[in-house]
């Protein structure tokens, strides 16, 4: 997974179920980009 526009950038990171509890992140730009090659992705958006 690769991200842009987030506080903690990910660069070609593998998020393997059971090996990583999760990743909490925060948008630092109005537009963000999340790219991944395969699998499923669950995104929770919290507007404060």
C-alpha positions in Angstrom: 0.0 0.0 0.0 1.2 3.5 -0.8 -0.4 6.7 0.5 -0.1 10.4 -0.2 -1.5 13.3 1.8 -1.5 11.6 5.1 0.5 12.4 8.3 2.2 9.0 8.2 3.0 8.1 4.6 3.1 4.4 3.6 5.5 3.5 0.7 4.9 0.0 -0.7 4.0 -1.4 2.7 2.5 -4.8 3.1 -0.5 -4.9 5.5 -0.9 -8.6 6.3 -3.9 -9.6 8.3 -2.9 -10.8 11.8 0.6 -9.3 11.6 -0.4 -5.7 11.9 -3.4 -4.7 14.1 -4.1 -1.6 12.0 -2.9 1.7 10.9 -4.3 4.9 12.3 -3.6 8.0 10.2 -4.7 11.6 9.7 -5.2 13.6 6.5 -2.9 16.6 6.2 -4.2 17.6 2.8 -7.7 18.0 1.4 -7.1 15.3 -1.2 -5.5 12.0 -0.3 -4.5 9.0 -2.4 -4.4 5.4 -1.4 -3.0 2.8 -3.8 -2.9 -1.0 -3.3 -2.4 -3.9 -5.7 -4.6 -6.6 -4.4 -6.8 -7.7 -1.5 -9.5 -5.9 0.3 -9.3 -2.5 2.1 -11.5 -1.3 4.9 -11.4 2.5 5.5 -13.1 4.2 8.4 -13.6 8.0 8.0 -14.1 10.0 11.2 -15.1 13.6 10.7 -14.5 15.7 13.8 
